[in-house]
Amino acid sequence: LHVRSRRQRQMCIRDSRPTVLPDPNDPNSPDVITIWENDVPRTYRKVWDPEKEEWVYILDEDTPLANMDATPPTGDPSLTGLWALLNGLSLTGVAAVLTGFRRKKKDD
């Protein structure tokens, strides 16, 4: 880094930013790279293109997410009646225990 002036350091940092995408099929190419286009950073991700049968860089926001169509089921509604019955029985049991404690206190 340049010690003498801030302007020199800024120029050095600005000039070291990549402005061209590398060859994605090069084994040493990065999986993710940020390129400066018109002083705006744009991040690209390396993905396999099955149609071209080669690696390509695409914008990070355009990267497809895997398995977005397959949504797993979130519940089993077939046992709702059973769970409602068990819930009602437990609430009845709690109410009976509380009523028994209150009667015992009144009797003492």
Summary of the structure (lengths in Angstrom):
residues: 108
radius of gyration: 32.7
end to end distance: 87.3
largest distance: 92.7
contacts: 183
relative contact order: 0.08
helix: 41%
strand: 20%
